[in-house]
Amino acid sequence: MKVFVPTPLRSYTGRQADVEAEGATVGQLLDDLNRRYPGIRFRMIDEQDAIRPHIRVFVNGEQAWGLDTELHLSDEVQILQALSGG
Protein backbone atom coordinates (compact mmCIF):
# COMPACT_ATOMS: atom_id res chain seq x y z
CA MET A 1 0.00 0.00 0.00
CA LYS A 2 1.02 3.61 -0.40
CA VAL A 3 2.71 5.27 2.59
CA PHE A 4 3.44 9.00 2.86
CA VAL A 5 6.70 9.67 4.72
CA PRO A 6 7.24 13.07 6.41
CA THR A 7 10.23 15.19 5.40
CA PRO A 8 12.25 14.54 8.60
CA LEU A 9 12.19 10.77 7.91
CA ARG A 10 12.92 10.88 4.19
CA SER A 11 16.65 10.45 4.75
CA TYR A 12 15.76 6.79 5.36
CA THR A 13 13.78 6.44 2.11
CA GLY A 14 16.26 8.05 -0.25
CA ARG A 15 14.26 11.30 -0.10
CA GLN A 16 11.10 9.60 -1.38
CA ALA A 17 7.87 11.07 -0.02
CA ASP A 18 5.67 8.15 -1.10
CA VAL A 19 6.82 4.57 -0.65
CA GLU A 20 5.22 1.14 -0.75
CA ALA A 21 4.92 -1.22 2.22
CA GLU A 22 2.82 -4.19 3.28
CA GLY A 23 1.12 -5.29 6.47
CA ALA A 24 -2.22 -6.34 7.93
CA THR A 25 -1.78 -3.88 10.82
CA VAL A 26 0.02 -0.58 11.38
CA GLY A 27 2.67 -2.46 13.38
CA GLN A 28 3.31 -4.92 10.56
CA LEU A 29 3.43 -2.07 8.07
CA LEU A 30 6.08 -0.28 10.13
CA ASP A 31 8.04 -3.54 10.42
CA ASP A 32 7.97 -3.86 6.64
CA LEU A 33 9.06 -0.23 6.24
CA ASN A 34 11.97 -0.97 8.57
CA ARG A 35 12.91 -4.01 6.49
CA ARG A 36 12.93 -1.87 3.35
CA TYR A 37 14.43 1.23 5.02
CA PRO A 38 16.50 0.10 8.04
CA GLY A 39 16.30 2.31 11.11
CA ILE A 40 13.08 4.14 10.25
CA ARG A 41 10.88 2.22 12.73
CA PHE A 42 12.93 3.33 15.75
CA ARG A 43 12.19 6.96 14.86
CA MET A 44 8.45 6.24 15.08
CA ILE A 45 8.14 3.55 17.79
CA ASP A 46 9.57 3.71 21.30
CA GLU A 47 11.14 1.00 23.48
CA GLN A 48 7.71 0.08 24.90
CA ASP A 49 6.47 -0.68 21.37
CA ALA A 50 4.18 2.37 21.26
CA ILE A 51 3.90 5.15 18.70
CA ARG A 52 6.15 8.00 19.83
CA PRO A 53 4.27 11.10 21.13
CA HIS A 54 5.46 13.32 18.26
CA ILE A 55 4.37 10.86 15.56
CA ARG A 56 0.87 10.53 14.16
CA VAL A 57 -0.24 7.76 11.80
CA PHE A 58 -3.33 8.30 9.68
CA VAL A 59 -5.12 5.61 7.67
CA ASN A 60 -7.37 7.02 4.96
CA GLY A 61 -7.42 10.34 6.80
CA GLU A 62 -8.30 8.95 10.24
CA GLN A 63 -5.79 8.72 13.07
CA ALA A 64 -4.61 5.23 14.01
CA TRP A 65 -4.22 5.10 17.79
CA GLY A 66 -2.27 1.86 18.04
CA LEU A 67 -0.06 -0.58 16.22
CA ASP A 68 -2.91 -3.10 16.09
CA THR A 69 -5.02 -0.91 13.76
CA GLU A 70 -6.06 -3.10 10.84
CA LEU A 71 -5.08 -2.23 7.28
CA HIS A 72 -6.36 -3.21 3.84
CA LEU A 73 -4.49 -3.28 0.52
CA SER A 74 -6.38 -0.24 -0.77
CA ASP A 75 -5.57 1.92 2.30
CA GLU A 76 -3.36 4.99 2.19
CA VAL A 77 -1.21 5.63 5.22
CA GLN A 78 0.25 9.01 6.19
CA ILE A 79 2.93 9.35 8.81
CA LEU A 80 3.21 12.83 10.26
CA GLN A 81 5.87 14.14 12.60
CA ALA A 82 5.28 17.13 14.85
CA LEU A 83 7.99 19.74 14.98
CA SER A 84 8.88 21.40 18.24
CA GLY A 85 11.20 24.05 19.45
CA GLY A 86 11.26 27.49 20.86
N, C-alpha and C positions, 0 to 999 in steps of 0.2 A: 504494500500500500504506500501511498505518497505521504512523506513526512516533511514538514517545514522545520528547518533548523534555524534558530536565532543567530544573528551575527556573531555574538561572542563565542559560540560553539563551532563556527564554520571552519576554524583552523583544523578541526578533526576531520572534516568532510572534504578537504581540498577546496574550500571556499564555496562549495555548493550549498544553495539555499534549500533546494528540494532534493530529497534522496528517497530511495526505496528501502523498505524493511518489511519483515514479516513477523507475525505473532498473533495468537488468539487473545492475548491480554496486553495491556500497556506494559507490564513487566516483561513479558516475552518479547515485545517489540523493542524495548530498550536493550534487552540482552542481544537481540539480533543486530541492532545498531552498533553495539559495542564490539560484536564479532567483526562487523564490516569496517568500523572506525574505532580501533582500540583506544580506550581511555575516556571515551565520551560519556559512558554511563556514570562514572564516578562524579562527574560534574553535575549530574542531575539527581543522583540517588545517594543518600547518606549511609553511614555505617550500620544503621538500624533498618536498612532496606525500606526507607520511606523517601518520598519525593522531597527534595530540599525545599526549604521555605521560599526561596527566591525563584523557584521554577514553577511554571504552570503548564499543564498538559491539557490540550483541548482536543476532543474528538468530534468532528463535524460541528464545530462551533460551541460545544458544551464542555465545561471543565470536567476532567476526570479526576476524582478525588483520591484514587488509590491505584496501586499497581495491578489489582485484580479486575479493573474495568475491562469488560469484554470488547473485542474488536471484530470487525468483519472486513473482508477483502476490499469492499468498496469504500471504506472509511478513509477520511483524510485526517491526519493528526498534525497538530501545530504544537511546537514546544516554544514557550516564551520564557524569557529570563528577565527578571526585574533588574533595573539598574539602581544603584544607591550611591550615596555620597553626600558631601556637604558643600 
